[in-house]
């Protein structure tokens, strides 16, 4: 390129851009124009080099200050020069490439990474009351654990693993691609850097075995379907010295035949007779804990609700209990005798007479 463009223009940022802004813009350009994604495209390669050069200057406070004051000429007398090769340019931030593109720059640190063990999932079904008030359950989980015969080495007793002859113990193959060295996992030792000529008979060289383990799960009161409990370190162990994975318990709560849950409130429907609704009554209601008396006032209508404060489900966060909401359903009588039908008809006529009298009084004198 005959004339260098302004570095801020190259990255598409303002002159007061923060380091996070610079990094975000650079990542997008690096992904777009990386030579591995554009093989044989000279224009993309130049744009990639241009963006990388711009970032390497602006991400450095000292170089950025020089550039802001004197432009490209201000960098000629500094440690950064136009003739700097890419190995030097990227030695200070090779981790960016390792984290986002799966390889390291020539000057990057590289090396093996310690991985944590795998997480596990367990689906637990709870009764309605267990979910409401909590429960402690012992469960059996099947997982892979470190072999108790070879203690994870994978080797037969008295033998040792050998350095992989293919990758010479690095666990990786390194290939040069343009300005970078691309690292891939060795397919012979699967990244371990060692081979096992005499494998353990119990785990067949894998260093781990399938076991069944009992785990105590303390379920707090107030959980509901969809809740997820995390038991740290109860997953599978790491085979590279890292921390163990976690066990995630997914909750499924069964419905109740009488109570319906809405958050921390519980709703129940209670049948009362026409007579109880008309004349009023005192009835007994089942709560989550025991029984409680409820007064039905005279003239109660179908669908009216009553509330017992603090008789619902405890909140997971505060522990405060919700309410119990009682909805009234008036049960229509069936199988009436002729005498009962006659009495109801007479009651209906009395109502009609009352209505007729009210209407006559309303229109009297008009």
NORVENZI-V406124 format. One record per residue. N is the residue number from 1. RES is the residue in one letter. SS is DSSP state (2 for helix, 1 for strand, 0 for the rest). PSI is psi as a letter, one per 20 degrees, with the letter a starting at -180 (999 if undefined). Layout:
BEGIN
N/RES/SS/PSI ; N/RES/SS/PSI
END
This chain:
BEGIN
1/X/0/p ; 2/X/0/h ; 3/X/0/p ; 4/X/0/p ; 5/X/0/q ; 6/X/0/p ; 7/X/2/h ; 8/X/2/h ; 9/X/2/h ; 10/X/2/g ; 11/X/2/i ; 12/X/0/k ; 13/X/0/r ; 14/X/0/r ; 15/X/0/i ; 16/X/0/k ; 17/X/0/q ; 18/X/0/r ; 19/X/2/h ; 20/X/2/h ; 21/X/2/g ; 22/X/2/g ; 23/X/2/g ; 24/X/2/g ; 25/X/2/g ; 26/X/2/g ; 27/X/2/g ; 28/X/2/g ; 29/X/2/h ; 30/X/2/h ; 31/X/2/g ; 32/X/2/g ; 33/X/2/j ; 34/X/0/p ; 35/X/0/h ; 36/X/0/h ; 37/X/0/i ; 38/X/0/m ; 39/X/0/p ; 40/X/0/i ; 41/X/0/o ; 42/X/2/h ; 43/X/2/g ; 44/X/2/h ; 45/X/2/g ; 46/X/2/g ; 47/X/2/h ; 48/X/2/g ; 49/X/2/g ; 50/X/2/g ; 51/X/2/h ; 52/X/2/g ; 53/X/2/g ; 54/X/2/g ; 55/X/2/g ; 56/X/2/h ; 57/X/2/g ; 58/X/2/h ; 59/X/0/i ; 60/X/0/o ; 61/X/2/g ; 62/X/2/g ; 63/X/2/h ; 64/X/2/h ; 65/X/2/g ; 66/X/2/g ; 67/X/2/h ; 68/X/2/h ; 69/X/2/g ; 70/X/2/i ; 71/X/2/b ; 72/X/2/h ; 73/X/2/h ; 74/X/2/i ; 75/X/2/i ; 76/X/0/h ; 77/X/0/i ; 78/X/0/a ; 79/X/0/i ; 80/X/0/p ; 81/X/0/r ; 82/X/0/h ; 83/X/0/j ; 84/X/0/p ; 85/X/0/r ; 86/X/2/h ; 87/X/2/g ; 88/X/2/g ; 89/X/2/h ; 90/X/2/j ; 91/X/0/h ; 92/X/0/i ; 93/X/0/l ; 94/X/2/h ; 95/X/2/h ; 96/X/2/g ; 97/X/2/h ; 98/X/2/g ; 99/X/2/h ; 100/X/2/i ; 101/X/2/i ; 102/X/0/j ; 103/X/0/r ; 104/X/1/q ; 105/X/1/r ; 106/X/0/h ; 107/X/0/j ; 108/X/0/r ; 109/X/0/h ; 110/X/0/b ; 111/X/0/r ; 112/X/0/q ; 113/X/0/q ; 114/X/0/p ; 115/X/0/q ; 116/X/0/r ; 117/X/0/r ; 118/X/0/q ; 119/X/0/q ; 120/X/1/q ; 121/X/1/p ; 122/X/1/p ; 123/X/1/p ; 124/X/1/p ; 125/X/1/p ; 126/X/1/q ; 127/X/0/q ; 128/X/2/g ; 129/X/2/h ; 130/X/2/g ; 131/X/2/h ; 132/X/2/g ; 133/X/2/i ; 134/X/0/q ; 135/X/1/q ; 136/X/1/p ; 137/X/1/q ; 138/X/1/p ; 139/X/1/q ; 140/X/1/p ; 141/X/1/q ; 142/X/1/p ; 143/X/1/r ; 144/X/1/p ; 145/X/1/r ; 146/X/1/p ; 147/X/0/p ; 148/X/0/i ; 149/X/0/g ; 150/X/0/i ; 151/X/0/k ; 152/X/0/i ; 153/X/0/h ; 154/X/0/i ; 155/X/1/q ; 156/X/0/q ; 157/X/0/p ; 158/X/0/i ; 159/X/0/r ; 160/X/0/q ; 161/X/0/q ; 162/X/1/q ; 163/X/1/p ; 164/X/0/p ; 165/X/0/i ; 166/X/0/g ; 167/X/0/i ; 168/X/0/k ; 169/X/0/i ; 170/X/0/h ; 171/X/0/j ; 172/X/1/q ; 173/X/1/p ; 174/X/1/p ; 175/X/1/p ; 176/X/1/p ; 177/X/1/o ; 178/X/0/c ; 179/X/0/j ; 180/X/1/q ; 181/X/1/o ; 182/X/1/p ; 183/X/1/p ; 184/X/1/q ; 185/X/1/p ; 186/X/0/p ; 187/X/0/i ; 188/X/0/g ; 189/X/0/j ; 190/X/0/k ; 191/X/0/i ; 192/X/0/h ; 193/X/0/i ; 194/X/1/q ; 195/X/1/q ; 196/X/0/n ; 197/X/0/h ; 198/X/0/n ; 199/X/1/q ; 200/X/0/p ; 201/X/0/h ; 202/X/0/g ; 203/X/0/j ; 204/X/0/k ; 205/X/0/i ; 206/X/0/h ; 207/X/0/j ; 208/X/1/r ; 209/X/1/q ; 210/X/1/p ; 211/X/1/r ; 212/X/1/p ; 213/X/1/q ; 214/X/1/p ; 215/X/1/p ; 216/X/1/p ; 217/X/1/p ; 218/X/1/o ; 219/X/1/p ; 220/X/0/q ; 221/X/0/p ; 222/X/0/i ; 223/X/0/q ; 224/X/0/r ; 225/X/0/p ; 226/X/0/i ; 227/X/0/q ; 228/X/1/p ; 229/X/1/p ; 230/X/1/p ; 231/X/1/o ; 232/X/0/p ; 233/X/0/j ; 234/X/0/j ; 235/X/0/b ; 236/X/0/q ; 237/X/0/q ; 238/X/0/q ; 239/X/0/j ; 240/X/0/k ; 241/X/0/j ; 242/X/0/a ; 243/X/0/q ; 244/X/0/q ; 245/X/0/a ; 246/X/0/q ; 247/X/1/p ; 248/X/1/p ; 249/X/1/o ; 250/X/1/p ; 251/X/1/p ; 252/X/1/o ; 253/X/1/p ; 254/X/0/q ; 255/X/0/r ; 256/X/0/q ; 257/X/0/h ; 258/X/0/h ; 259/X/0/q ; 260/X/1/p ; 261/X/1/p ; 262/X/1/n ; 263/X/0/c ; 264/X/0/i ; 265/X/1/q ; 266/X/1/q ; 267/X/1/p ; 268/X/1/q ; 269/X/1/p ; 270/X/1/p ; 271/X/1/p ; 272/X/1/r ; 273/X/1/r ; 274/X/2/h ; 275/X/2/g ; 276/X/2/h ; 277/X/2/h ; 278/X/2/g ; 279/X/2/i ; 280/X/0/r ; 281/X/1/r ; 282/X/1/p ; 283/X/1/r ; 284/X/1/p ; 285/X/1/p ; 286/X/1/p ; 287/X/0/r ; 288/X/0/h ; 289/X/0/g ; 290/X/0/c ; 291/X/1/q ; 292/X/1/q ; 293/X/1/q ; 294/X/1/p ; 295/X/1/p ; 296/X/1/o ; 297/X/0/r ; 298/X/0/q ; 299/X/0/k ; 300/X/0/p ; 301/X/0/q ; 302/X/0/p ; 303/X/0/i ; 304/X/0/q ; 305/X/1/q ; 306/X/1/q ; 307/X/1/p ; 308/X/1/o ; 309/X/0/p ; 310/X/0/j ; 311/X/0/j ; 312/X/0/b ; 313/X/0/q ; 314/X/1/q ; 315/X/0/p ; 316/X/0/h ; 317/X/0/g ; 318/X/0/h ; 319/X/0/i ; 320/X/0/p ; 321/X/1/q ; 322/X/0/a ; 323/X/0/r ; 324/X/1/p ; 325/X/1/p ; 326/X/1/p ; 327/X/1/p ; 328/X/1/p ; 329/X/1/p ; 330/X/1/p ; 331/X/1/p ; 332/X/0/p ; 333/X/0/q ; 334/X/0/r ; 335/X/0/k ; 336/X/0/q ; 337/X/0/r ; 338/X/2/h ; 339/X/2/g ; 340/X/2/g ; 341/X/2/g ; 342/X/2/g ; 343/X/2/g ; 344/X/2/h ; 345/X/2/h ; 346/X/2/h ; 347/X/2/h ; 348/X/2/h ; 349/X/2/h ; 350/X/2/g ; 351/X/2/g ; 352/X/2/h ; 353/X/2/g ; 354/X/2/g ; 355/X/2/g ; 356/X/2/g ; 357/X/2/g ; 358/X/2/g ; 359/X/2/g ; 360/X/2/g ; 361/X/2/h ; 362/X/2/g ; 363/X/2/i ; 364/X/0/p ; 365/X/0/j ; 366/X/0/999
END
